[in-house]
């Protein structure tokens, strides 16, 4: 893995270890301590094509540190809350 400021993870660990002076390994986050608590999962929420504001929506996992991107789920928003939605597949018109 390459950090934003360059170098491999092993190189960063060696730098941190040499800076500590005690011989103990100190792992320094690549983007600094400020970013440690930030969310590492990103969802893309979108309306189904051609539907209005009351139509079905899709949540797509765009980035995650613990799961494979691309997973998705369909849902609708009702007065009762979020409801599962099964999109209907349209078949080609009979010729």
N, C-alpha and C positions, 0 to 999 in steps of 0.2 A: 504494500500500500504506500502511495506517495502522498506526502502532506502538501498542503497548499503552498507552503513556503519552500518546498523542495526537500529532497532527501528521503530516505526510507525510514520506516518505523524503527528499525534497528539502529540507524545512525542517530536518530533523536534520543533513543534510550541511552546510547553511549555518551552523547553530549550531556544529558541530564545526570548520568552516573558520574561523569568526570567533574561536573559542577558541584555535586553534593560534597565531594571531598572525603566522605566517610566510607566510600566503597559501596554504600547501599544504592540500589537502583531506585531512581525517582522517575516516574513516568509523567511527563508533562503533556497535557492535551494539545493536539496540533493547532487548534484555534484559540487556545488560552482557557483560563478558568471561567470566563464569562459565558462561554458556549456550553459548558458541561451540562447545565440544567435545561437546555433547549430541547424541544420535541424533535425526534428523529424519524417521524412518520409523516408522510404527506398524502392527503386524499384529494382527488379531483371530483367535485360534485357537479353534475350536469343534468339538464332536462332532456328527456327523450326527444329526438328530432321531430318537429311538427306538432308537438304537444304544447298546450297552453300552460299557464302558471300552476294549474291544478293537476297537471299531468304527472306521469311517472318520472322518477329521477333515478340516476345511477351514481353510485359511489365507486370510484376506481382507485385502488391503491397505487399511487404513483411512485412512492419511495418509502422504504422501510429498512431498518437495520436488523429486523428479526423475521421478516417474511418476504416472499417473492413478490415483486411488483407485478401488476397486471390483474390481480384478483379483483372481482367486482361483485356488487350486489345491487339489485333493483329494489326500489321502495316507493311508496306514496306517502304523502302527508295528509292526514285526515283530522277531523275534530277529536278523534280518539287517540291520536298520536301517529307514530310511524307504523306502517303496515307493509308486510312483504308484498312484492309484486312479481308476477311471472309474466315476462314479455311474451306476447304471442308471435310466433313465427308465421310470416305470410308465405303462402305457397304460390308458385307461379300460376298465372291464369291458364285455365284449360284451353287448349287450342283445338 
